[in-house]
Amino acid sequence: MKRIKRRYLALQIESKSSLQHMSLINAIWGSINKLYGEYGASQTNLSLINYDSENKQAIIRTNLSTLNIVRSSLVAINSIAGSSVSLHVLSISGTIKALKKSIKK
């Protein structure tokens, strides 16, 4: 059986208001679903690993094969829970340890 390769994305959230972690992940799922449909969304295996509301940073995990789907869906998000936001990808890595190391630089 083939091992599934995953990628971790560090996100910076630009927003004037604080967001709940569930509203963030729902907005990402909704954007993927709108652009690529349910089949595309099911292929991503997306999950929220960590969310820091003080620094407005998040770490999400996805499959390597659907990395471009997730990145393009993040660009399409412009509002979450009624407040305007923009999501920026700070770094991408194959492990959480290397991702956190690259963010701190």
C-alpha positions as CSV (number, residue, x, y, z in Angstrom):
1,M,0.0,0.0,0.0
2,K,1.3,3.4,-1.0
3,R,2.0,6.0,1.7
4,I,0.1,9.3,1.4
5,K,2.4,12.3,1.3
6,R,1.2,15.3,3.2
7,R,2.1,18.9,3.3
8,Y,1.7,21.4,6.0
9,L,0.9,25.1,5.3
10,A,1.6,28.0,7.6
11,L,-1.0,30.7,7.1
12,Q,-1.0,34.3,8.2
13,I,-4.5,35.8,8.6
14,E,-5.0,39.5,7.9
15,S,-8.1,40.6,9.6
16,K,-9.2,43.4,11.9
17,S,-11.4,41.1,14.0
18,S,-10.5,37.9,15.7
19,L,-11.8,34.6,14.2
20,Q,-12.9,31.4,15.7
21,H,-11.0,28.3,14.5
22,M,-14.2,26.6,13.3
23,S,-15.2,29.6,11.2
24,L,-11.7,29.6,9.6
25,I,-11.8,25.9,8.6
26,N,-15.4,26.2,7.4
27,A,-14.4,29.1,5.2
28,I,-11.5,27.1,3.7
29,W,-13.8,24.0,3.1
30,G,-16.4,26.2,1.6
31,S,-14.0,27.8,-0.8
32,I,-12.6,24.5,-1.9
33,N,-16.2,23.1,-2.3
34,K,-17.2,26.2,-4.4
35,L,-14.2,26.0,-6.7
36,Y,-13.7,22.3,-7.1
37,G,-16.9,20.6,-5.9
38,E,-17.3,17.9,-3.3
39,Y,-15.0,15.5,-5.2
40,G,-12.2,17.9,-5.2
41,A,-12.8,18.8,-1.5
42,S,-12.8,15.1,-0.6
43,Q,-9.4,14.6,-2.2
44,T,-7.7,17.2,-0.1
45,N,-8.0,15.4,3.2
46,L,-7.7,18.9,4.8
47,S,-7.4,19.4,8.5
48,L,-6.6,22.3,10.8
49,I,-3.6,21.4,12.9
50,N,-3.0,24.5,15.0
51,Y,-4.6,28.0,15.3
52,D,-3.2,30.9,17.2
53,S,-5.8,33.6,17.5
54,E,-3.3,36.1,19.1
55,N,-0.8,36.0,16.3
56,K,-3.5,35.2,13.7
57,Q,-1.6,32.2,12.4
58,A,-2.8,28.8,11.5
59,I,-1.3,25.5,10.3
60,I,-3.3,23.3,8.0
61,R,-2.5,19.8,6.5
62,T,-3.3,18.6,3.1
63,N,-2.3,15.9,0.6
64,L,0.7,16.7,-1.6
65,S,-1.3,15.9,-4.8
66,T,-3.9,18.6,-3.9
67,L,-1.6,21.3,-2.6
68,N,-2.4,23.6,-5.6
69,I,-6.1,23.1,-5.1
70,V,-5.8,24.3,-1.5
71,R,-3.5,27.2,-2.3
72,S,-5.8,28.5,-5.0
73,S,-8.9,28.1,-2.7
74,L,-7.1,30.1,0.0
75,V,-6.7,33.0,-2.4
76,A,-10.4,33.0,-3.2
77,I,-11.4,33.7,0.5
78,N,-12.1,37.4,1.1
79,S,-14.5,37.3,4.1
80,I,-15.0,35.1,7.1
81,A,-18.0,35.5,9.4
82,G,-18.8,38.9,8.0
83,S,-15.4,40.4,8.3
84,S,-13.0,41.0,5.4
85,V,-9.9,38.8,5.6
86,S,-7.0,37.8,3.4
87,L,-5.0,34.6,3.9
88,H,-1.3,34.5,3.1
89,V,0.8,31.3,2.9
90,L,4.0,31.9,5.0
91,S,5.6,28.5,4.4
92,I,5.0,25.0,3.1
93,S,6.8,21.9,4.5
94,G,6.6,18.1,4.7
95,T,6.8,18.1,8.5
96,I,5.4,20.3,11.3
97,K,8.9,20.6,12.9
98,A,10.5,22.0,9.8
99,L,7.5,24.3,9.2
100,K,7.7,25.8,12.7
101,K,11.5,26.2,12.2
102,S,11.0,28.1,8.9
103,I,8.4,30.4,10.4
104,K,10.7,31.5,13.3
105,K,13.4,32.6,10.9
